[in-house]
Amino acid sequence: MLLSAAELGEGVVLGERATLVQFSTAFCQPCRATRRVLAEVAAMVPGVAHLEVDAEQRLELVRRLEVVRTPTVLVLDAAGRVVRRAAGQPRRADVIAALGRAVTGPPA
């Protein structure tokens, strides 16, 4: 599945190498911790962006992507392809591993 910057929101710019897309809601406790983890990882890796999407404001996108809980994190490669998806609060090591796959591509 491909996602464009325009589909994710007005003024959104995808990362040069990868993008971490987080679907959140206002009262989601794990979303806050997820936001911190994703922002830290994005800051560590050049060309990686972190984007948070308010699930309540983007219901059409939530339905199309079948997001059923928050937080849900999508890892997009440079072309906007979803290479990894996870629901719930991710561990930093798992985000780094998924990001590695997005940046380097699938194994041959």
C-alpha positions in Angstrom: 0.0 0.0 0.0 1.2 3.5 -0.9 0.4 6.7 1.0 1.2 10.1 -0.3 1.9 13.2 1.7 -1.3 14.8 0.5 -3.4 11.8 1.8 -1.8 12.3 5.2 -2.6 15.9 5.5 -2.2 19.4 4.2 1.4 20.6 4.3 2.7 17.2 5.2 6.2 16.3 3.9 7.4 12.7 4.0 11.0 11.9 5.1 13.6 11.6 2.4 14.4 8.1 3.6 11.4 7.0 5.7 8.4 8.3 7.6 7.0 7.1 10.9 3.2 7.7 10.9 1.4 7.5 14.2 -2.4 7.4 14.5 -3.4 8.8 17.9 -6.4 10.1 19.8 -6.5 12.9 22.4 -7.1 10.6 25.5 -4.8 7.8 24.5 -2.1 7.3 27.3 0.2 5.0 25.3 0.1 7.6 22.4 2.1 10.0 24.5 4.9 7.5 25.1 4.8 6.4 21.5 5.1 10.0 20.3 8.3 10.4 22.4 9.8 7.1 21.2 9.1 7.9 17.5 10.4 11.5 17.8 13.6 10.3 19.4 14.2 7.6 16.7 13.4 10.1 13.9 15.8 12.6 15.4 18.6 9.9 15.5 18.3 8.9 11.8 18.9 11.6 9.1 16.1 11.7 6.5 13.4 10.2 8.7 10.3 12.1 9.6 7.7 11.5 12.4 4.1 12.4 11.6 1.2 12.2 14.1 -2.3 11.9 12.7 -5.3 12.6 14.9 -7.5 9.5 14.2 -10.7 11.3 15.3 -10.1 14.1 12.7 -9.2 11.7 9.9 -11.9 9.0 10.1 -11.9 8.4 6.3 -8.2 7.6 6.4 -8.6 5.5 9.5 -11.3 3.4 7.9 -9.3 3.0 4.6 -6.2 1.9 6.5 -8.2 -0.3 8.9 -6.8 1.4 12.0 -8.7 -0.2 14.9 -6.8 1.1 17.9 -4.4 3.8 18.9 -1.6 4.1 18.8 -1.1 2.5 15.4 2.2 3.1 13.7 3.0 2.8 10.0 6.5 2.8 8.7 6.8 4.2 5.2 9.8 3.9 2.9 11.0 6.8 0.8 8.3 6.1 -1.8 5.5 6.1 0.7 5.0 2.3 0.8 3.9 0.8 4.1 6.7 -1.6 5.0 5.7 -2.2 8.6 2.6 -1.7 10.8 2.1 -2.2 14.5 -0.7 -1.4 17.0 0.0 -0.5 20.6 3.0 1.2 22.2 6.2 0.1 20.3 9.5 -0.6 21.9 12.3 1.6 20.7 14.4 -1.4 19.5 11.4 -2.6 17.4 11.0 0.9 15.8 14.7 1.0 14.9 14.5 -2.5 13.4 11.4 -1.6 11.3 13.1 1.6 10.2 16.1 -0.3 9.1 13.9 -2.3 6.8 12.3 0.8 5.4 15.6 2.5 4.7 17.5 -0.5 3.3 14.6 -2.3 1.6 13.4 -5.9 2.0 16.0 -8.7 2.1 16.9 -10.2 -1.3 
